[in-house]
Amino acid sequence: METTNPNTGNLGAMGTPGTMGSSKMNPAQTADRAHSTVDRVAQGAHDTVDRLASKAAPMMDRARTAAADAQDTLYAKYDDFMAMEEEWAESARDQIRAHPLAVVGIALVAGLLIGKLSR
């Protein structure tokens, strides 16, 4: 047969009423714990920033290289286009010199057609 103590009841499992919250820290200990926590968080953030920076540097180098390659390609295409334009202009000049009357006739017909369309 089991007996229960009416004075303790369920309070015995939780502790006596006077022991809850009696382990208070003084302000210096609280400040030390807060300082320690802030230091751990700051160190973790510093480590994270260092890790990200070490990964970002190679990416930036690749981006710079890709941008330089794109710029070189763009300048090469521009030079090719300008050379092609000069060739086309020179070809047009040669045709005008070779057939001046045909060019004047074409210009006259084109002007008449544009004049008719604009009315």
C-alpha positions as CSV (number, residue, x, y, z in Angstrom):
1,M,0.0,0.0,0.0
2,E,1.3,3.4,-1.0
3,T,1.0,6.5,1.0
4,T,1.2,10.1,-0.2
5,N,2.3,13.1,1.7
6,P,-0.5,15.7,1.5
7,N,1.9,18.5,2.1
8,T,4.0,17.8,-1.0
9,G,1.4,16.5,-3.5
10,N,2.6,17.5,-7.0
11,L,4.9,20.2,-5.8
12,G,7.5,17.7,-4.9
13,A,8.2,17.0,-8.7
14,M,8.6,20.7,-9.4
15,G,10.6,21.6,-6.3
16,T,9.7,23.4,-3.3
17,P,8.0,26.8,-3.7
18,G,11.0,28.7,-2.3
19,T,13.6,27.2,-4.7
20,M,12.1,28.4,-8.0
21,G,14.0,31.4,-9.3
22,S,16.4,31.5,-6.4
23,S,19.4,31.1,-8.6
24,K,19.6,34.8,-9.6
25,M,22.8,36.1,-11.1
26,N,24.3,39.4,-10.1
27,P,24.5,42.2,-12.6
28,A,28.2,41.6,-13.3
29,Q,27.6,38.0,-14.2
30,T,24.7,39.0,-16.5
31,A,26.9,41.6,-18.2
32,D,29.7,39.0,-18.7
33,R,27.2,36.5,-20.2
34,A,25.8,39.1,-22.5
35,H,29.3,40.3,-23.5
36,S,30.3,36.7,-24.2
37,T,27.1,36.1,-26.3
38,V,27.8,39.2,-28.3
39,D,31.4,38.2,-28.9
40,R,30.3,34.8,-30.2
41,V,27.7,36.3,-32.5
42,A,30.2,38.8,-33.8
43,Q,32.9,36.1,-34.4
44,G,30.3,34.0,-36.3
45,A,29.3,37.0,-38.4
46,H,33.0,37.8,-39.1
47,D,33.6,34.2,-40.1
48,T,30.6,34.3,-42.4
49,V,31.8,37.5,-44.1
50,D,35.3,36.1,-44.6
51,R,33.8,32.9,-46.1
52,L,31.6,34.9,-48.5
53,A,34.4,37.3,-49.4
54,S,36.7,34.4,-50.3
55,K,34.0,33.0,-52.6
56,A,33.2,36.4,-54.1
57,A,36.8,37.3,-55.1
58,P,37.1,34.5,-57.8
59,M,33.6,35.3,-59.1
60,M,34.6,39.0,-59.5
61,D,37.7,38.0,-61.3
62,R,35.7,35.8,-63.7
63,A,33.2,38.6,-64.2
64,R,36.0,41.1,-65.0
65,T,37.5,38.6,-67.5
66,A,34.2,38.0,-69.2
67,A,33.5,41.7,-69.4
68,A,37.0,42.3,-70.9
69,D,36.4,39.5,-73.4
70,A,33.0,40.9,-74.4
71,Q,34.6,44.4,-74.8
72,D,37.3,43.0,-77.1
73,T,34.7,41.2,-79.1
74,L,32.6,44.2,-79.4
75,Y,35.5,46.4,-80.6
76,A,36.5,43.7,-83.1
77,K,32.9,43.6,-84.5
78,Y,32.7,47.4,-84.7
79,D,36.0,47.5,-86.6
80,D,34.7,44.8,-89.0
81,F,31.5,46.7,-89.5
82,M,33.3,50.0,-90.2
83,A,35.6,48.2,-92.7
84,M,32.6,46.7,-94.4
85,E,30.9,50.1,-94.5
86,E,34.0,51.7,-96.1
87,E,34.1,48.9,-98.7
88,W,30.4,49.4,-99.5
89,A,30.8,53.2,-99.7
90,E,33.8,52.7,-102.0
91,S,31.9,50.3,-104.2
92,A,29.0,52.8,-104.4
93,R,31.4,55.5,-105.5
94,D,32.9,53.3,-108.1
95,Q,29.4,52.5,-109.5
96,I,28.5,56.1,-109.6
97,R,31.7,57.0,-111.5
98,A,31.2,54.1,-113.9
99,H,27.5,54.9,-114.6
100,P,26.6,58.5,-113.8
101,L,23.6,58.8,-116.0
102,A,22.0,55.6,-114.7
103,V,22.5,56.8,-111.1
104,V,20.9,60.2,-111.9
105,G,17.9,58.3,-113.6
106,I,17.5,56.1,-110.6
107,A,17.6,59.1,-108.2
108,L,15.0,60.9,-110.4
109,V,12.6,57.9,-110.4
110,A,13.1,57.4,-106.6
111,G,12.3,61.1,-106.0
112,L,9.1,60.9,-108.1
113,L,7.9,57.7,-106.3
114,I,8.5,59.3,-102.9
115,G,6.7,62.5,-104.1
116,K,3.7,60.4,-105.2
117,L,3.6,58.5,-101.9
118,S,3.7,61.6,-99.7
119,R,0.5,63.1,-101.2
